[in-house]
Structure formats: C-alpha cells, structure tokens
Amino acid sequence: MRISFRATLLTLMLAVLLTAVALLGTAAYLYARFAVQDLGAQVLTQASERVEQHVQHALDVAEDEADTVGRLITEGWIDPDDEKRLSTYFAAALEARPSLSYMSFGMPSGKYYHAFRDKNGDLSVLWLTPKDDGSRYLREFTVVPGETWSKLRDIPNSKRTPPYERPYYLAAYKAEQPIWTESYVFLGSGEALDVPGVSRAVPAVGPDGEFVGVLTADFDLYALSRFLRDIKLGSAGISFLLEVTNDGARRVIAHPAAADPNEAKRIDLTQPAPDGGGRVTIRAEDIADPRVANFLKPLGADLTGVPASLQDITFEADGRTYLGSYRHLGREGGPNWIIGMALPEDEIFGDVQRMAQLMVYLGLGGVLVAAALSVLLSKRIAGYLRAIADETRRIGQFRLDPKPPVQSRIREISTLATAVEEMKTGLRSFQKYVPADLVRLLLESGEEAKLGGARTEITVYFSDLEGFTSMSETLPPDTLVEILARYLDEMTGQILHHGGTVDKFIGDGIMALWGAPRSHGRDALGACRAALANRGKLESLCEVWAKEGFPPLRTRTGIHTGSAMVGNFGSPDRLDYTAIGDTVNVASRLEGLNQIYGTDILISDVTRRAVDDVIVTRPIDKVAVKGRQEGIVIYALIGERAALSEDEIALAQACTEAMDLYFSREWEAAAAAFAAILKQKPEDEPARIMRARCEAFAKSPPPADWDGLSQTGKQ
C-alpha cells in the first residue's frame, strides 16, 4: 500500500513527539581508548620480549659452542693443528645449531680454517695454510652430512687476508678473554667479503697455557632480519636492532626488509666500508626507512645509558603517528644492542575513533529522537528524488539506457519515477530518427535547434547495395525487411564504431558524415576504415544468406573529403540535419562510378592524401564529375597497409606505375603494364578498361592539351 506525501508529513509530525536520551558515548569512548592503549603497550612488550628471547638464545648458543671448543683445545682433546678434525667438529656443530652460521679458528702462523653455512643452508669447509715461501694455500670443500667432502675450489696462491690481520682476532688477542665483536663483514666462501654478522671471539690456549689462536662462533645478521620479518606489528609496524659502537655511532644491524641481501640494498641497509673491504651496516640516521630515522630523534645523541626496561616514545613518520618502545639487550658482557619497536597509532586507535563517532551520533540521536526520525525519513525521500534527478540529468545528456523505476511507497515519487522511464522510452524511439551526437550537442548548448548551417571540413560516405532492388522484387515483404534491417544494422554499427554519424538511409543506401557534428580526429581515416570493415561484414552476411538461397550482394561505396555546408535545413517546423554542397555530390558520384569500373570502394584524391600513411590504394582514372569544372583522380581502396600481403601491396604499386605511364602519354608502355596486371589478375576490370584505352590512344592520340581527363566516368 502506498501513502501520500501529506500522510508522510503527518507521520513526521507524530514522530517528533518520541524522545530518548543516550549520553553514554563519551564514557564508553574513554574506557575503550584506555583499554586499547593498554593492549597496544602489551603488544609492543610481548614483541620486545620475543625478540629478546630469540637474540639471547642465539648469543647463548654462540658462547656455549665457542667455550666448548676452547676447553677441548686447552684440555688437549683437539689438536689445533689438525684442520680435518677441528673443521669436522665445526661442520657438525653448525648442523646441530641452526642459529649459528660460521665457526672458525685462526692461528698466529696464519693457518686458518672454518665451517660456513650460506644463505641456502649449504655447508662448506675452508682451509688456509701458509707455505714456506710466504704465500698461502686455500682449499675449500662442500660438506654434505654423511657423505665424503667434495673439493669446491683449490687456490695455491690465495690472497685471502690472514686471520691475525682480521679485527675480531686482534680484539680477542688484546683482551685476553672472550669478547663479542661489533658487527663486521665475514670472509665467507672463497676470498670474498659477503655476509655481515657478529662473532663470539675466544683466545684459545693449549695444554701448556700458551696462546695458540682465536676461535669464533658467529651468526649472520640476515638471519636476525628474517626473524624480525616474522614479528607482525599490524600492517605497518616495525621491529629492528640497533648497535651502539664504541665510538658512540648507531648502526642498524637487523631490519625486517633486510631478510636477504637484495632487500638490504633496497632500503640501503648496507654501505661500503671506509677501507673498501666489503660492506657494513649503515648509520641508523641515514637508513632509507624514515621510521627508523625518526624513531631515534626523541632518544637524543647518547644511547649509552639506555635501560633494560621498556621505554615508550611517540614520533611521526610518513604523515603517521607511531607509538614506539625500546630497551637495551641487558646482557652482561654481551653486545651493546638496543631493541626497537614501533606501531602506527591509527592501527591501535582507529576502531576506537570510529566507535567514538558512532557514539556521538547515537548520543545526539538520543537527545533529539524526533528530529532524527524526521531527518532520516526526509533523507530517504531526498534519496529517491536525487535518483530521479540523476536520471533526468542523464536524459538531458541524451543518455537513455533503460533502468528499473525507483521503487517507493510514496505514491507521488513512484508516479514521477514511472513517468521519467516512460519519457526515456519515447526519447529512445526519437533517437532512432536523429543522430545521437547531434542531439547531445544541442542539449549541451542549451539552445533550441534552428535553421542554419556552417561551412565545415567533413568526409562524406555514400554506399548502395548493388542488385538489391531487383532481388527485392522476388522476396516476400517480411523477408525483405529482415534482410535489409540486418544489413543496415551491421553497416551502421561499423560507421558508428569508427566515429561516423549516420545522416540518412536512402532505401538500401547509406549517407554518413565524419567531422560533423563533431570531429574525432583523422575523420577521413575513420571513413575508410568503416568502408573496409563493412566490406568484411557484407562478406560474412553473404555467407549466411547463401545458405538460405539468396544470391551474393555487393556494396558500392564512395568517399570524398572537402568543405560543405553542415547544419539544419528545411522549414522552421521541420528540420533535417545534413550536409549539402559539392563535397556531398562528389561522394555520391564516386559511389556510382564503382558500377563502371567494377570496383566496390572509390575515394577521391583529397581523401587518399589524408590516409596515405595507413591505407593502400590504387589509382583508377581521372574523371570529370558533373558540377565540377576540373577533373579529379579517383582511387580504389585496397586495405590497411599492415593487414595486406606483399603481393597485394606490389600489385597496387604496379597499378600506380602503369597509371603514371598513362598520364605521361607513353601509350604502348602503359598498355603493356596494364596487360601485365591482367596476366596476374585476369578479372581486374580497371586494368582491362585502361589497357583498351591505351591501345586506342596509341592508334589515335588525344590532342596536345589533353590532361588525362577521361570521358568514361563522366556523369
């Protein structure tokens, strides 16, 4: 049941008597904000503890392994000169300890060996042995557990740096006790500096208490970055590790985006070392991630006194506010590392803010329930009217696609929506009689159509269905209408697709314009492409009609480009939008000339020059067209250059060369050229006509003032 608009207003008046108050929004918002803020702090705390546990475990493993090997050497269980046994132990330790990536032992003599796990998890062992001549012999083996080692490389004169020159060796030797190094770049496979990491360096002594070398247990920083990548802090949160060096510099040693070397380059996590020896982690202030750089600003320049308990900060980055926390690793004798965490504030409080807005709206609604009901109902009515207004605006733009009418229980709105759709139905019928582009231009201008025109550069297209008149006399009316409708629908579809305007139908003929009522750019090319497309469409239609017993049909098309009067012609009460003038007449004459020359698409020289870079044509003749003093050269449309074969293009070129001989009055050479074309294509009617004409001129030449104009096609 539908109710009137007056009844709707009465309902609104009654509704304003209903009131209720709900002012709990503010309290609910404050409580929710406190709860969510506490939850955010818990998230950062738990993430920080998880990172600390992982790092502490990795440090514990490295310390345990380094201390164990040191004791084995001191107690005489392992001979430090026995590279096979010691490196076998190293490889077994790496296999058992996934967090370790490197174990090594270097001696004062320069003898050195290590086991190494690369980023793919493959193990290798390397021996560097000094020789009597001062050079060093490097051997490296691939280690597969349970199998014999296979030699990876053998370098008799290695340039690899001896262990006693490496920073970790010098620092441990000087300290005379186990130490944790600052981050540096490992000497990995072969002789390359390739993986940044940290080492537990232990000065080893033999059973007699004498110093025998420095052993290390190491883990690379990419492994830490891979772990941080798995710490999820919302969609844009971040966790990272900072190292505070002895000189007070701050360096990022682990970052989620540096889980592998390629990603590290993307955020500029590494940079060349000052001495050119490999790459080191970059200063925190210079990292490409603005979250890290801005994280450090509130902390100040001195990080030596950072406590092990969690500290909270707030900072801005990329237009967002972040809640952050940091803490020192707090390991006695361990590396000087700081754990940093950051989480976007809007990811924590976004839901709270949205809930607060909702509570404000509910509170206001509770105070003024009657007003709210009136607003909601009027808003719904406005929605219906807005939808109808939008449809009316689309009608004003002559966009008449059918839509279901707006459904409303209000009788007047439903009636108005139905009337709008009925109006669109009538206009769609009107659209079939008038070019849609023309109507849109009139509607956009806001002016009423009136008599008048303007001279415009256009391309005119005329086509006619050859043989259809005689065939129509033998067909039943229903069949005739169906065939003609199918033909005109296919042809006009291509004309519209290529930017043309269908001016009128003349029986089975079509007149179309390009450049009016508006130009789409390269109008002549659009007309030629439409003609070629319609040629293909007609061939497809003929295949269908042939199965139904109808004879094949051909279309004759004429295209000419020039200036014409375009506008509204007729009487003040009955207007016809069309083009008139010599350009229209020439296009119509070209369509008729197809019948004489046996062609299907003829264009003028003006049109040909406009499309010559894309379309392949062949000259047919120079003809005099009634209504024009001078003759025009006409061309047959062959096709788009990109779609033609080399033979088709060559034939068109041969026709051009033959016509050049004809216009040069070289009758015998021209006749021979046309004969050659007929030998290649016997059914070529234009070549047959021109060969006969050249043979006639050879016997009886035209007067000296002959300009190539033919009387064959004169109309």
Buried (B, 14 or more C-beta within 10 A) or exposed (E): EEEEEEEBEEEBEEBBEEEEEEEEBEEBBEEBBEEBBEEBBEBBBEBBEBBBEBBBEBBBBBBBBBBBBBEBBBEEEBEBEEBEBBBBBBBBBBBEBEBBBBBBBBBBBBBBBBBBBBBEEEBBBBBBBBEEEEEBBBBBBBBEEEEEBEEBBEBEEBEBBBBBEBEBBBBBBEEEEBBBBBBBBBBBBBBEBBBBBBBBBBBBBBEEEEEBBBBBBBBBBBBBBBBBBEBEBBEBBBBBBBBBEEEEEBBBBBBBBBBEBEBBEEBBBBEEEEEEBBBBBBBBBEBEBEBBBBBBEEBEEEBEEBEEEBBEBEBEBEEEEBBBBBBBBBBEEBBBBBBBBBBBBBBBBEEBEEBBEEBEEBBBBBBBBBBBBBBEBEEEBEEBBEBBEEBEEBBEEBEBEEEEBBEBEBBBBBEBBEEBBEBBEEEEEEBEEBBBBBBBBBEEEEEEBEEEBEEBBBBBBBBBBBEBEEBBEEBEEEEBEEBBEEBBEBBBBBBBEBBBBBBEEEEBBBBBBBBBBEBBEBBBBBBBBBBBBBBEBBEEBBEEBEEEEBEEBBBBBBBBBBEBBBBBBEEEEEBEBBBEBBBBBBBBBBBBBBEBBBBBBBBBBBBBEBBEEEBBBBBBBBBBBEEEEEBBBBBBBBBBBEEBEEEBBEBBEBBEBBBBBBBEBBBEBBBBBBBBBBEEEEEBBBBBBBBEBBBEBBEEEBEEEEEBBBEEBBE
